[in-house]
Amino acid sequence: MIDSQPDEGAHSTRNSLLARPAVQIAYFVSDIRQAAARMNATFGAGPFHVVERIELASGEHRGRDCPFVHSSAYGQWGNVMMELVQQDEEGPSPFRDMYAPGQEGLHHIATFVDDVQQAIDAYAQAGLPLAARAVTLGGTEFAFVDATATLGHMIEIYVPDTGLRRFYDFVRDSAVNWDGSEPVRTL
């Protein structure tokens, strides 16, 4: 739990962090296609759009360079995006911080922020340290804040730039009036 007796500044920082809604829930899995089919069959989530071997322009994990190449499947689960993520190349990563090979589970929730560095600083002041920070090939910066000690998962943060908003809209819109066919698709 975050300090139960925060001072005035810590209280307003905590409230501003908690006021940000989750826009995505993500599970770390061994196989994104199998997990997408399972999430569709169990919860009706989808359709899932698979992006394989996502490479980053840059990545840092716990202060060290780290590419953490991964694949993800993105689908809609009610009002929130669901991401299923697998690590494609072994090595240190925000995923391995929580799960060994063969293990699966909730990894992070994502939220939009106005400024990545300011959000990292605010989370750090609230006792939630930076685990990883990266930039996609398209230029979108994101970070994982380590909330495992208090929430049991990471928090992913990013600024909702035009490309990111378009992608969220695409995933959401593909679920509108979806007839359940082709629950797993490759992008």
N, C-alpha and C positions, 0 to 999 in steps of 0.2 A: 504494500500500500504506500502511496506517496505520503510524506510526512503528515501525520495527523494534526499537528499544531503548526501549520505554515504561517509565516508572517504575511503581511498585507500584499507584498509584491509576489511572493510565491503563490498565494491564493489566486490572484488575478491571472498569473501565468498558467496555473493548473486549469482554471476555468476556461481560458481561451483554448487550451489544448483539447479539453473534453468537449467543447462546443462544436468541434469539427466532426461532421458525420462520416461514417465509414462509407466509402464508395465501392469497395471491393473486399471480398473475403477470399483468402488464398490458402490452398492446401498443398503441402509438399507430398509428392507421390513418386512411386517407382516407375510408373508407366502412364503418361498423360492420356493416351488414347483409351486404355482400359479404364482408367479412373473417370474419364469423361462419359464413357458408356455407362458406368456404374452410377455416377451422379445423375445422369439422365433417367435411368431406370428407377432409381430410388426416390429422387426428389423432383423429377420433371425439369431439371435445369437444362439449359441449352438454348439453341444449338451451340456446340463448342467449336471454336475456330482455333486450329492448331498452328502455331508458329514454331518451327523447329530450329534448334541450334542458334539461339539468339546470341549474337556477339555484340560486345559493347565497345564503344570508342575508348572508354577508360573505366577502370573499376578499382576500388580500394576496399579491403576488408581488414578491420582492426589495425589500420595504419599501414598496411602493406599492399602493394600492387596485387590485384587479383582479377582475372577475367570472368570468373564464375559463369562460364558458358552454360546455358540452360535452354530448355524447351518449355513452352507454356501452351495451355488450352484455355481459351477465354469464352465463357458463356454467361447467360443471364439467369439469375436465381431470384425470382421475384423482382424487387426494386434494386437489387445490388448485383454487381458483376461478380462472378466466381472465376477465380484463376486456379488452374491446376498446374503445378510447376515441377519439373524434374531436373536434376543436375546432370549434365551431359559429359562433363570432364571432371574427374576426381581431383580434389584439393580443397583447401580451406575456403569457406564461403559462409554467407549468412544462413544458408540452408543446412550446412554441416554443423553449424553452431547448435542446432536443435535436433537433427536427425542423422543417424548413422545410415550407411547403405542398407536398404531393405526396410527401413522404418518409414512410416507415413504419419501425417497428422496436420492439424491446423498450423500454418506457419506465420501468416500475418494478416492484418487488415490494412487497407490503404485509405489514405485521406488526402484531400487536396489542401495545399498550403499556399500562401501568398509569396513566400520566399523560403527556399530550402535551407539556407544557412541560418536564417532567423529561427526557423522551426527547430533545427538541430540544436541551436543554443538554448531555446526555451525548454525543449525536452531534457537536455542535459541538466539544466537548472532544477528540473523536477525529478532528477535522479534516474533518467532514462538515457543511457549513453548511446552514441553512434556505433553501429555495428559495421555498416558498409555504406559506401557512396559510389555512384556510378553515373555515366552518361551514355545514352544509347547512340547508335550510329546516326540517328536522326536528330540528335542534339538535346533530347529530353533528359534532364538531370533527375535522379531519384536517390533516395537514401532509405536504409533500414535502421530504425531506432530500436534498441534492445529493451523490450518491456517484458522479457520472459520471467524476471523475478517477481513482477507485480501482476501481470496479466496472463502469463503463460505463452505469449507469442510476441512476434515482432510487430512494429508499425512501419508501414511503407509510406513515405511522403514524396509528393511531387507537385509541381505547379501545373495546373491544368491548361497547358498551351493549346493552340488551335488543333494541332495534330492529335494530341491526347484526347481532347474533347470529341473530335471526329471519330476516333476509335471507340470510345465509350458509347457514343451515339450509334455507331455501326453495330456493335454487339447487342445493345438494347433493342434497336430497331429490327434486327434479325429475329428476335424472339416474338415480336408483335405479330399476331395471327399465324404463328408458326404451327404447322400441322403435325409436328413430331417426326417428320421424315428427315433422314440424313442428320442424325444428332451430333456426329463428329465430322468436321470438315477441315480440309487443309487450306491455309491461306497462302 
